[in-house]
C-alpha cells in the first residue's frame, strides 16, 4: 500500500541523516499536547486546558517561550498577547523518538523496531490485534511493490547482503 510510504526493503536500505528528537520535559510535553489538539492558543488558554492545578500563568508563559526557542512552537502577536501553535507535528516527534530508539538499541536497524511494535500491539488486546495484522499486511504489500520496483530497477541494491 502506497500510504505506508517506502517499502520495508527500501526503509531497511535507506540510512538517512535525521535530526534527533528534542529533549522535552514533562511540562513541555503536556503543553505541546494541548497545542496539538487546540491550536492556536494564548498562554491563558493553554493554562485553562491544563489539568495541572498548581500551574501558574507565568510558568505556562515561560514554558511556551522555551518551546519557541527550541523551535518546536511558533508564536504570533495578536493584540496584547501571543498565540502559540506547534511548529512540529506529533508524528514528526514520534518518528524522531523511534529513530533515537532504533539508533540506541539496534544501530539504526528498524527490523527489531517493527517486530517490537507489532508485539506491543498484540499485547495491548484484541482491538489492536486487528491493527497489527493490518499493519503487517500493509508492510508486506509495500515490500511486494518495492520488490517489483527493484526488479525493474536493479540498482535498488540489497538488504543485509541478500540480493533482491
Residue pairs with C-beta under 8 A, 6 or more apart in sequence:
1 138
1 141
1 142
2 142
2 145
3 138
4 138
4 139
4 141
4 142
5 11
5 142
6 14
6 142
6 146
7 142
7 143
7 144
7 145
7 146
7 147
7 149
8 114
8 139
8 140
8 142
8 143
8 146
9 143
9 146
9 147
9 150
9 156
9 159
9 164
10 146
10 156
11 110
12 109
12 110
12 111
12 159
12 160
13 156
13 157
13 158
13 159
15 108
18 96
18 99
19 96
20 96
20 99
20 100
21 93
21 96
21 97
21 99
21 100
22 70
22 72
22 88
22 93
22 96
24 32
24 72
24 93
27 52
27 55
27 59
27 63
28 63
28 66
28 67
28 72
30 50
30 51
30 52
31 46
31 50
31 60
31 63
31 64
31 67
32 67
32 72
32 73
32 86
32 93
34 41
34 46
34 49
34 50
35 41
35 46
35 73
35 84
35 85
35 86
36 86
36 89
36 90
37 49
38 45
38 49
39 84
39 85
39 86
40 76
40 83
40 84
40 85
41 49
41 83
41 84
41 85
42 78
42 81
42 82
42 83
42 84
43 57
43 60
43 61
43 64
43 81
43 82
43 84
44 57
44 60
44 81
46 60
46 64
46 84
47 55
47 56
47 57
47 60
50 60
64 73
64 75
64 82
64 84
67 73
67 84
68 74
68 75
68 84
71 87
71 88
72 86
72 87
72 88
73 84
73 85
73 86
73 87
74 84
74 85
74 86
74 87
75 82
75 83
75 84
75 85
76 82
76 83
76 85
98 113
99 108
101 113
102 108
102 109
102 110
102 112
102 113
105 112
106 112
106 113
114 139
117 135
118 132
118 135
118 136
121 128
121 129
121 131
121 132
121 135
122 128
122 129
122 132
146 156
147 164
149 156
150 156
150 157
150 164
151 164
154 164
156 164
157 164
158 164
